[in-house]
Amino acid sequence: MAKLGLLFIVIFCIVQITIAARLRRDTVEDGVATIKQTITDTFTKENVDGSFAFVRRDAPAAPAEENNFFKNLLDIGGKIQEAFVETQQGVLKSLGFQSNEEVVQTIQKNTNQYVERLRSVQGVISEEVQKHSDIFEPIVKDLNVKLAETTANLSEQNPELVQKAKEYQQQVQSNLQSLVAEAQKTVEKLKEDTRVPTEELQKALKTLYDSTFETLTKTANELKTKQ
C-alpha cells in the first residue's frame, strides 16, 4: 500500500509538472504573438508614410510669396532687355517713315510719363526707409540715388539732343539701362537678406520694373503704328 501511495504521488507530480509546462509555453507563445501584432500595427505603410510626411512638413522652406516676388522681377527683367532692343530698332525704322520731330515727340511723351512714375516709386521707397532705416537703408541707398539721378537726367530738355531722335533715344535708353542695373543689384541684396521686404517696398520695386517695360513697349508700339 505504501508503495502504491508513493507511486500515485509521483504520477500526480509528473502530471502537474507537464500541465504547468504546457501552460507556460502557451502563455509565452501568446505573448510573442501579441508583440508581433503590435509591431505590425505600429509600422504599417500608412503610419510610416505619415511619419515621413510630418518630417517633410516641418522642414524649413522659403515662403512661397517671397519666391514668387523675386521670380516675377527676374521674368520682367528679361522682358525689359528684349524691349530695349525692340525700341531701338523701332526708332531706326520709324525714321524712314516719320519726321525726326514726330519720333522725338513720341519718345518724349512716354519718357515724361515714366519720370512721373519714377518719382512716385522713389517717394514710396523713401517712406519705407524712414520706417525701417536699420533694415532697408543700406540696401536701397544706391537705388534711391540712381532714381534721383535718372529722373533729373530724363527731365532735362536739351534742345540740341531733342532735335535728333536717334541720339535722344540712346540717351533715354542709357539712363533706363543704368537704373535697371541698379535695381537688380538691390533685388539681389534683398534676396541675400533673411528679412522679407515690406509689402510697400515690394510694390514699389515691381512698379519700377513694370513701368520700365511698359514705357519701352508703348514707345515701340506707337512708332510701329505710324510706319
Phi, psi and chi 1 to 4 in degrees:
 res  aa     phi    psi   chi1   chi2   chi3   chi4
   1 MET       -  -42.6  -72.6  -64.4  -65.0      -
   2 ALA   -61.7  -40.7      -      -      -      -
   3 LYS   -66.8  -38.5  -71.4 -177.7  179.1 -178.8
   4 LEU   -64.5  -39.8  -72.9  174.9      -      -
   5 GLY   -64.1  -41.4      -      -      -      -
   6 LEU   -66.4  -40.6 -179.2   59.2      -      -
   7 LEU   -62.9  -40.1  179.5   60.3      -      -
   8 PHE   -62.3  -42.5  175.4   77.4      -      -
   9 ILE   -63.0  -42.6  -67.5  172.0      -      -
  10 VAL   -62.7  -45.8  169.9      -      -      -
  11 ILE   -61.6  -42.2  -67.3  171.9      -      -
  12 PHE   -61.0  -42.2  177.2   79.0      -      -
  13 CYS   -66.1  -39.9  -70.3      -      -      -
  14 ILE   -62.6  -42.8  -68.7  172.3      -      -
  15 VAL   -61.7  -44.1  170.6      -      -      -
  16 GLN   -64.7  -41.7  -67.2  -61.1  -44.5      -
  17 ILE   -63.8  -42.1  -68.3  172.4      -      -
  18 THR   -62.0  -44.8  -58.0      -      -      -
  19 ILE   -63.0  -42.7  -66.8  173.2      -      -
  20 ALA   -63.6  -41.8      -      -      -      -
  21 ALA   -63.3  -42.4      -      -      -      -
  22 ARG   -63.4  -41.8 -179.9  176.6  -65.3  -82.6
  23 LEU   -62.1  -42.4  -73.1  175.2      -      -
  24 ARG   -64.6  -40.4  -77.3 -162.8  -62.2  -88.3
  25 ARG   -66.2  -41.9 -174.8  170.8   61.6 -106.9
  26 ASP   -63.2  -38.4  -68.3  -17.5      -      -
  27 THR   -65.5  -43.7  -58.5      -      -      -
  28 VAL   -63.5  -44.9  171.3      -      -      -
  29 GLU   -61.7  -40.6  -71.1  176.4   -7.4      -
  30 ASP   -63.4  -40.8  -70.1  -17.3      -      -
  31 GLY   -63.9  -43.3      -      -      -      -
  32 VAL   -62.9  -42.1  170.0      -      -      -
  33 ALA   -62.4  -40.0      -      -      -      -
  34 THR   -63.5  -43.7  -58.8      -      -      -
  35 ILE   -62.1  -43.9  -67.5  172.4      -      -
  36 LYS   -60.3  -43.1  -74.8 -177.8  178.1  179.0
  37 GLN   -65.8  -39.3 -174.2   60.8   44.5      -
  38 THR   -62.1  -43.6  -58.6      -      -      -
  39 ILE   -63.3  -43.4  -67.4  173.6      -      -
  40 THR   -60.7  -44.8  -58.7      -      -      -
  41 ASP   -65.2  -36.9  -66.9  -19.4      -      -
  42 THR   -70.6  -42.7  -58.6      -      -      -
  43 PHE  -103.7   47.8  -68.1   97.4      -      -
  44 THR   -73.2  163.2   59.8      -      -      -
  45 LYS   -59.1  -40.9 -177.0  177.9 -175.6  -59.0
  46 GLU   -63.6  -42.5  -70.1   77.4    6.9      -
  47 ASN   -65.7  -41.8  -70.2  -21.9      -      -
  48 VAL   -63.9  -45.8  171.4      -      -      -
  49 ASP   -61.2  -41.0  -70.7  -14.0      -      -
  50 GLY   -63.8  -37.1      -      -      -      -
  51 SER   -65.1  -45.7  -61.7      -      -      -
  52 PHE   -67.8  -34.5  -78.0  108.3      -      -
  53 ALA   -63.7  -37.3      -      -      -      -
  54 PHE   -62.7  -41.1  177.1   77.1      -      -
  55 VAL   -63.8  -42.1  171.5      -      -      -
  56 ARG   -63.9  -38.4  -74.2 -165.1  -64.8  -91.1
  57 ARG   -66.0  -33.0  -74.4 -164.6  -63.4  -89.2
  58 ASP   -80.2  -12.6  -76.3  -10.0      -      -
  59 ALA   -66.1  136.9      -      -      -      -
  60 PRO   -65.7  139.2   23.3  -32.8      -      -
  61 ALA  -147.1  150.0      -      -      -      -
  62 ALA   -67.9  140.9      -      -      -      -
  63 PRO   -56.8  139.6  -22.4   31.8      -      -
  64 ALA   -62.9  -38.8      -      -      -      -
  65 GLU   -63.0  -39.9  -69.3 -176.0    3.1      -
  66 GLU   -64.4  -44.5 -179.6 -175.2  -11.1      -
  67 ASN   -61.4  -41.6  -73.3  -21.4      -      -
  68 ASN   -64.1  -38.1  -71.2  -23.9      -      -
  69 PHE   -60.5  -51.0  167.4   68.0      -      -
  70 PHE   -68.2  -35.9  -68.5  120.9      -      -
  71 LYS   -65.4  -41.5 -176.5  179.0 -177.5  -58.7
  72 ASN   -62.0  -43.0  -73.1  -21.4      -      -
  73 LEU   -64.5  -38.2  -67.4 -171.1      -      -
  74 LEU   -63.4  -42.2 -178.7   63.3      -      -
  75 ASP   -64.1  -44.5  -68.3  -17.7      -      -
  76 ILE   -65.8  -36.9  -60.4  171.6      -      -
  77 GLY   -59.1  -39.6      -      -      -      -
  78 GLY   -65.5  -39.0      -      -      -      -
  79 LYS   -67.3  -34.7  -66.6  178.2 -179.2  178.5
  80 ILE   -62.9  -42.1  -71.5  173.4      -      -
  81 GLN   -61.8  -39.0  -62.0  -54.6  -41.9      -
  82 GLU   -68.1  -37.8  -64.8  175.1    0.4      -
  83 ALA   -67.3  -32.4      -      -      -      -
  84 PHE   -57.3  -48.2  -82.6  134.7      -      -
  85 VAL   -65.3  -45.0  176.2      -      -      -
  86 GLU   -63.4  -40.9 -175.4  178.7   -5.5      -
  87 THR   -68.0  -42.4  -54.9      -      -      -
  88 GLN   -60.8  -43.7 -171.7  174.9   26.7      -
  89 GLN   -66.3  -35.4  -68.5  175.6  -13.3      -
  90 GLY   -63.5  -39.6      -      -      -      -
  91 VAL   -64.0  -46.0  170.3      -      -      -
  92 LEU   -62.7  -42.5  -65.4  176.0      -      -
  93 LYS   -69.0  -41.1  -69.7  178.7 -179.4  178.6
  94 SER   -66.2  -26.5   63.9      -      -      -
  95 LEU   -65.9  -15.8  -73.1  172.7      -      -
  96 GLY   -84.1  -12.6      -      -      -      -
  97 PHE  -120.0  -23.4  -59.9   88.7      -      -
  98 GLN  -119.2  161.8  -56.3  175.2   48.5      -
  99 SER   -74.7  158.9   67.4      -      -      -
 100 ASN   -56.2  -40.0 -170.9   81.7      -      -
 101 GLU   -64.9  -41.1 -176.8  178.7    0.8      -
 102 GLU   -64.2  -42.5  -73.4  177.1  -43.9      -
 103 VAL   -64.7  -43.0  176.0      -      -      -
 104 VAL   -61.6  -41.3  166.1      -      -      -
 105 GLN   -62.6  -40.3  -74.0  177.1  -10.6      -
 106 THR   -63.5  -46.8  -59.8      -      -      -
 107 ILE   -63.0  -45.1  -61.3  170.6      -      -
 108 GLN   -65.6  -41.9 -163.0  169.8   43.6      -
 109 LYS   -60.3  -49.6  179.1 -166.5   67.6  173.0
 110 ASN   -69.5  -33.2  -68.3  -35.4      -      -
 111 THR   -67.1  -40.2  -59.9      -      -      -
 112 ASN   -63.7  -39.4  -70.7  -20.5      -      -
 113 GLN   -65.5  -37.2  -66.3  174.2   -6.2      -
 114 TYR   -64.5  -40.8  178.6   65.6      -      -
 115 VAL   -60.0  -41.9  167.2      -      -      -
 116 GLU   -62.1  -39.1  -68.2  -54.6  -47.8      -
 117 ARG   -69.9  -35.2  -62.6 -175.5   73.2  176.9
 118 LEU   -64.0  -39.9  -72.7 -173.9      -      -
 119 ARG   -63.3  -37.7  -74.4  175.2  176.2  152.4
 120 SER   -65.3  -42.9  175.5      -      -      -
 121 VAL   -61.7  -44.0  167.8      -      -      -
 122 GLN   -62.9  -37.7 -173.5  178.3   13.4      -
 123 GLY   -63.6  -43.2      -      -      -      -
 124 VAL   -65.3  -45.0  173.1      -      -      -
 125 ILE   -62.0  -41.9  -68.3  177.6      -      -
 126 SER   -62.4  -39.7  -63.4      -      -      -
 127 GLU   -64.6  -42.7  -71.9 -179.6    6.9      -
 128 GLU   -66.6  -34.1  -69.0  -54.4  -60.3      -
 129 VAL   -66.9  -39.5  168.4      -      -      -
 130 GLN   -64.6  -37.2  -71.1  178.9   -3.6      -
 131 LYS   -72.5  -35.1  -65.3  176.4 -174.3  175.8
 132 HIS  -132.8   55.8  -46.7  -80.2      -      -
 133 SER   -60.9  -35.4   58.8      -      -      -
 134 ASP   -68.7  -23.5   57.3  -33.9      -      -
 135 ILE   -95.7  -54.0  -59.6  174.8      -      -
 136 PHE   -95.5  -21.0  -63.0  129.0      -      -
 137 GLU   -56.6  -46.8 -157.1  -82.2  -26.0      -
 138 PRO   -66.7  -25.5  -16.7   31.5      -      -
 139 ILE   -81.4  -42.9  -63.5  175.7      -      -
 140 VAL  -103.6    5.0  -57.7      -      -      -
 141 LYS   -56.1  -51.5  175.8 -176.8  176.5 -178.2
 142 ASP   -66.1  -34.2  -67.0  -21.9      -      -
 143 LEU   -66.7  -40.2  177.4   58.6      -      -
 144 ASN   -61.4  -41.8 -108.8  -16.2      -      -
 145 VAL   -62.8  -43.2  171.7      -      -      -
 146 LYS   -66.9  -36.2 -179.8   58.7   68.2  175.0
 147 LEU   -62.2  -45.8  -83.0  166.6      -      -
 148 ALA   -62.7  -41.4      -      -      -      -
 149 GLU   -65.7  -42.6  178.0 -174.5  -54.5      -
 150 THR   -67.0  -45.9  -56.5      -      -      -
 151 THR   -62.3  -37.3   53.6      -      -      -
 152 ALA   -66.5  -44.6      -      -      -      -
 153 ASN   -65.1  -43.7  -70.3  -19.2      -      -
 154 LEU   -73.0  -20.6  -64.8  178.8      -      -
 155 SER   -83.5  -18.4  -61.7      -      -      -
 156 GLU   -66.9  137.4  -70.2  179.1   -1.5      -
 157 GLN  -110.2   88.2  -58.9  -64.5  -29.5      -
 158 ASN   -83.3  109.2 -174.0  -30.7      -      -
 159 PRO   -54.6  -42.0  -24.0   35.0      -      -
 160 GLU   -69.3  -41.8  -66.0 -177.4    1.8      -
 161 LEU   -69.6  -40.9 -175.0   62.2      -      -
 162 VAL   -66.4  -19.7  170.8      -      -      -
 163 GLN   -78.3  -12.3  -71.4  176.7    4.0      -
 164 LYS  -118.4  106.5  -57.7  173.8 -177.6  177.8
 165 ALA   -60.6  -44.9      -      -      -      -
 166 LYS   -61.1  -48.9  179.6 -178.9  176.6 -178.3
 167 GLU   -67.1  -35.9  -73.3   76.3    3.7      -
 168 TYR   -64.2  -45.6 -178.5   43.2      -      -
 169 GLN   -62.7  -38.6  172.9   58.6   25.6      -
 170 GLN   -63.5  -39.5  -72.2  175.5  -16.2      -
 171 GLN   -67.4  -42.6 -171.3 -105.5    2.9      -
 172 VAL   -63.5  -46.8  170.3      -      -      -
 173 GLN   -64.7  -37.4 -176.4  161.7  -44.0      -
 174 SER   -61.1  -40.7  175.9      -      -      -
 175 ASN   -66.9  -40.5  -83.1  -83.4      -      -
 176 LEU   -67.3  -41.1  -93.6   61.2      -      -
 177 GLN   -64.0  -40.5  -73.7  174.7  -36.7      -
 178 SER   -65.4  -39.1 -179.2      -      -      -
 179 LEU   -67.4  -44.5  176.3   60.1      -      -
 180 VAL   -63.2  -38.5  170.7      -      -      -
 181 ALA   -62.7  -41.5      -      -      -      -
 182 GLU   -69.5  -37.0 -169.1   59.7   53.4      -
 183 ALA   -63.8  -38.6      -      -      -      -
 184 GLN   -64.5  -38.7 -174.6   57.9   38.5      -
 185 LYS   -61.0  -40.8  -68.6  179.1 -176.0  177.3
 186 THR   -64.6  -41.8  -58.4      -      -      -
 187 VAL   -62.4  -40.8  171.3      -      -      -
 188 GLU   -63.9  -38.5  -69.1  -61.2  -34.6      -
 189 LYS   -63.9  -41.0  -68.3  176.7 -175.6  176.1
 190 LEU   -65.9  -36.6  -73.0  169.8      -      -
 191 LYS   -65.4  -37.0  -75.3  176.9   66.2  176.2
 192 GLU   -74.6  -26.8  -66.8  172.7    0.5      -
 193 ASP   -77.8  138.8 -163.6  -74.3      -      -
 194 THR   -76.2  -15.3   56.0      -      -      -
 195 ARG   -89.2  129.4  -66.5  160.3  -67.3 -166.2
 196 VAL   -74.3  135.2  179.6      -      -      -
 197 PRO   -62.6  150.5   20.5  -32.0      -      -
 198 THR   -65.1  162.1   64.1      -      -      -
 199 GLU   -60.9  -40.5 -176.6  176.9   -7.6      -
 200 GLU   -65.6  -39.6  -67.1  -58.0  -43.0      -
 201 LEU   -67.1  -39.4 -176.7   55.8      -      -
 202 GLN   -61.0  -44.1  -72.6 -172.6   16.9      -
 203 LYS   -62.6  -41.4  -72.7 -179.1  179.9  178.1
 204 ALA   -63.3  -44.1      -      -      -      -
 205 LEU   -66.1  -40.1  -72.5  170.8      -      -
 206 LYS   -66.6  -38.2 -170.5  170.8 -173.1  -55.5
 207 THR   -62.3  -40.2  -61.8      -      -      -
 208 LEU   -59.3  -48.7 -168.1  160.1      -      -
 209 TYR   -65.1  -47.6  -85.1   72.4      -      -
 210 ASP   -61.3  -44.0  -73.2  -20.1      -      -
 211 SER   -63.6  -40.0  -61.2      -      -      -
 212 THR   -63.6  -47.4  -56.2      -      -      -
 213 PHE   -63.6  -45.6  175.3   68.5      -      -
 214 GLU   -65.3  -38.2  -69.9  166.9    5.6      -
 215 THR   -64.1  -45.7  -61.8      -      -      -
 216 LEU   -64.1  -45.5  -68.9  166.9      -      -
 217 THR   -65.0  -42.5  -56.9      -      -      -
 218 LYS   -63.1  -43.6 -174.5  179.1  179.1 -178.0
 219 THR   -62.3  -45.7  -59.6      -      -      -
 220 ALA   -62.9  -41.6      -      -      -      -
 221 ASN   -68.2  -40.4  -70.8  -21.9      -      -
 222 GLU   -66.1  -35.7  -71.0 -179.4    0.0      -
 223 LEU   -68.7  -35.4  -70.0  173.6      -      -
 224 LYS   -65.1  -40.6  -75.3 -179.9 -178.0  178.0
 225 THR   -66.2  -20.8   58.5      -      -      -
 226 LYS   -96.4   -0.1  -63.9  178.1 -178.5  179.0
 227 GLN   -78.3      -  -69.4 -179.6   11.9      -
